[in-house]
Structure formats: structure tokens, C-alpha cells
């Protein structure tokens, strides 16, 4: 089974590059499953129903998210009705939505996709991600593969969760920082790992935000209203080949639209 998982989609440029790339990659790379983190897809923060539908229409199987999933309040009206839209499973009990989904890949494999948030340096008071993931795994039906999106700030926390899940998950990838790391590898018990997938969004920016606004913030130390940058976008992610629940190969993906895009 071949899986594509893409990093945080940022605003309209990110949606544009994902919409163009996913159908092509599904065809050319013989993909069985596509998972995309969409927590920044609507205007750079949060998700709307219209944007979720737009992304899913491109051939995405599961949307994951993170700490910005509830930035657009309208998500509360539909998140319970879209089983393939995930929020971190370690939000407090009673939070709308779900943190795991089981879907059938194109090759017939039942795949569990889990979404969990780290706690270090994030403003929300999440429950323990380690014990949360234990409970989520214990509640799963029999599946052929398990994919985990760890949405976290601290690289150490992502690495720790990777080791914690080695042999229990097929693939563990990090999101949130918008900067792709180069440490893809297969852990000793067969779990594929990458600390951060990177960003699908405008590359003439500071992690998706207009450069001038970020510089103003740093230089003045005063509040600045951030806006998503425009212009050409990059596509960042990972293609994994999974056999019998274990990753056997990893290929980091990085593409850029032409500078005039």
C-alpha cells in the first residue's frame, strides 16, 4: 500500500497547490490513500465547510488538524458529521469531533488514521498525548495499518512519540511547524517516521504569513494582524510504502510552483 501524507495546508495558495497535485500524484505514483493536515486551510487559520469540501473533492481520504481546528467557529456545526475530518484526540472529553477514523484504502486495506497533539509550547491545555494514544489504539477494530499525525511544536516531543509508537503504528509523522525536516527513517520495529512534513502554502513567506508583517512583529514587539502570503506555493509531504502493517520505504516530497504561479 502506498500512502501520501501532506503537511499543513495554508490558505488559498496551499489549497491551490494541493488541488493540482493530489489527482496527479494519485495517478502517477499509484497511491492507495491520501491524508492531509487542513487546520490552516481557511485563510491561514481554521477550516470551513466549503474549504473542507474543496479539499476532499481533490481526492483526499482523510483530513487531520491541530490547535487551530476551532479557530473558525462554524466548524462546530459540521465536525461531528464528517467522520474523515479529525481533531486531536487528546482534547478534553466532550470536545466536538473525533480523533481517529478507519477508512478503506484503494487496495482494500483497512487503515486507522489518528490525530494527536503535543503539549510543549502550545497554548491549549491538552490531555496527555501518550496515554491518549494508548487509549485510542486500544479502541480500534482490527486494521491493516495505523497512521498517526502528531501535531506538535517541540521536535523532542514528536521524536519521543515516534519511539513510543514504534511497532504499534505503521507511520508517525509530525505537523505544525510548517518547516519540513530531513530525518525520515524507519524505526527498528518497522514504524516509518518524519519529525515534520512541512507546509503546503506560499513559500515567499514566513511559514505562510506575509514576510513584512512578521518582520514588523519581530522588530517592533507590538501586536500585528497576520495575513496569509500570496504568490507561488510549495507542496510538502511524504510517500510511504506499507506492507503487513510495517513501513518498508519512505520518500520525502517537496515540490514548488514556478515563481510566476
N, C-alpha and C positions, 0 to 999 in steps of 0.2 A: 504494500500500500504506500502510495506517495502522497504526502501531506504538504501543503503550503500554509504557512502561518505568517501573517504580516503584522508589523508594528503599528503603533498609534497613528490613525488617520487624522490629519489636522486640516480642518476647514475645507473650503471648496477646492483648492489645489490638490489636497490629498485625495478627496473623493474622485476628482477627475483622473488622476493617475491610476487609482485602484480600479475604477470602472473600465479603463482602457486595458489594463494589464491582466486582470483576472481571467476574462474569457480567452485571451491569447495564451496565457500560461497553462490554463486547464487543458487546452488543446495541444500545445506544443510540448508540454512537459508531462503529459499523461497523468494528470493529478486526480486523485480519488477524493480529496477533502480539502476545503479551504476555510481557514479560521482567520478572522481579522479583528484587531482591537479598535473599537469605534468610539471610545469615550471622548475624543476631541473632534469628532467629525462635523458637528454643527457649530459653525462659527468659531471653532477653536476650543470650545468648552461644551461638553454635554452632547445630547443626542435628541433629535426629534423623530416623530413617527415618519415624516416624509423622508428624512435623511436615512433612517434605518431601511425603509423600503427601497430607496435608491441604491444602497449598497447591496442589499440582498438580491436585487434584480440582476446584478452583475455576475452572479454565480457563487456567492459566498454561502457557506453552510452554517457557520456559527459566528456570532458577534460577541466578543468579550469586551470588558470595560475596566474601570478602575475608580479612582477617587473623584472623578468629575462626572460620573454617570448621572447624578441627580442635579447637575447644575441647571439643566432646563427642566422646570417643574412639570412640563407636560409629559415627561417620561413616566411619571407616576400613574398616568391614566392608561398606559398600554403595556408596561413592562411585564405585568402578570399574564398578559395574553399572548406574549411572543416567547415561546419556550426556548428558542435558539438565540435569544438575547440574554446575556449573563451579566450579573454584577458580582463583585467579590463575595465569596461565600461566608466570609468572616465578618460581615456587617452584623450588628446586634440582632437577636431573634425578633421576628416581626417586621423586619425591613421588607418592603415590596421586592418582588423579583426572586430570582433563583441563582445559585452559584455553580450549578452543574447542569449539563444536558447530555443525553445519549442520542446520537444520530447514526444513521447508516451511511457509510461511505459508498462511493460508486462501485467499489469491488465487493460490496456486501458485508464488510466488516462493521460490527457494532463498535462505535468509538465514543468514549466518555470524554467530554471537554469540561475542565474545571477551571474556575477563575478565583484567585485568592489574592489578597492584598497584604503587603508587608506593613510594618508599623513604624519602623525607624524613620524619623524626619518627616512623617506625614501628619497633617493636622487632625485627621479623624481618629477617634478612639476605637480602633478595630479590636475584635476579639483575637485571641492567639491564632496566628495562621498555621502553626504546626499542628496543634490539636484540632483546629478546624478542618484541615485537610485530611487528618486521620478519620474524623467522623464522616466526611464526605465520601472518602474511599470505601469505608465500611458499609455505606448505604447503597453503593452502586450495584446494579444487577450484573451478571456475567457479561463482560465485554472483551473485545479483541485487542483494544489499545486504549491508553489513557494519556491525554494531553493536558498539561497544566500551564496556564498563563499566570505568572507571578508578577503582579503589578506593584512595584516597589521602588523606592528611592535608593536605598543602600545596596551597593553591589554585594557586600558581605552577607546580607540577609538573603539575597537571591541565591548566592552560591551555597549557603547553608541549607536552604530549602531543596536545592538540586541534589545535594548529598543525602539529605533526609529522605528523598523520594527515589533514590537510585534503586532500581529493581522493582519498584512499585508503580512507577509511571513510565510510559514509553518515551515521552518527550516533555521536558520542562524548559520553558522559555520566559525571559523577563521582558517586561514592558515598562513604560512610564518616563524614562529619561530622555527619549527621543534621539539618543545617540547610539548608533549601532556598535556593539563590541565585536572583537575578533577572536573570541575564546570558545568557538563551537567545538565540542568534542563529545565522545560517547563515554559515559562513566563506566566503571568496572562491571556493573551488573546490567548494562545494556540500556541505560536511560540517556537519550540524547539531550544535550544541554547547551544553552546560549544565554549569557547574562542579560543582554538587551537586544531586541530585534531592531531597534531604531525607529525612525519616523517615516510615514508616508505623507509628505507635505512639502511646502515650499522650501527649497534649500538656500535661497538668498535671504536668510533669516537667522534669528537666534532661536533654535529649536521650534521653529514655526511662527514666531512672533516677529513683527516688523523690527528690523535692526535699530532704527532710530529711536523707537520707543524704549527698547531695552537699554540702550546706551544712556538715554535720558534718566532712566530709573537708577542706573548704577552711578552716574555722575552727580545727580542731584540728591539722591536718597529721599526723594519725595514721591508720593503716590502718582502713578501713571496708569492710565487706562490702556491695557494692551489690546492690540488688534492683530489678527492673522495676516501674515505677509501674503503678497500676491506673487505672480510670476511662475517660472517653471518649477516642477516638483520632482522629488525623488521617491523611489519605492524601495522599502527596506523590509527584509524578512528572511525566511529560512525554508528550505525544502528538505524534508526528512523522508527517508525510506524506512518503513517499519515492517518487520516480519515477525510473526508469532509474538507480538506484543513488545518486541525489542527493536530499538533503532539500529540499523546496520549501516546507514550512511547519512551524512549531513552536507548540505550545500548552502552557504550563506548567499543571500540575494541582495544585490544593490544595483538599481538602475536609475538613470536620470533622464528627464525630458530634455530635449535640446534647449539651449539658452534662450531661444526665441519663443518657447512654449508658453 
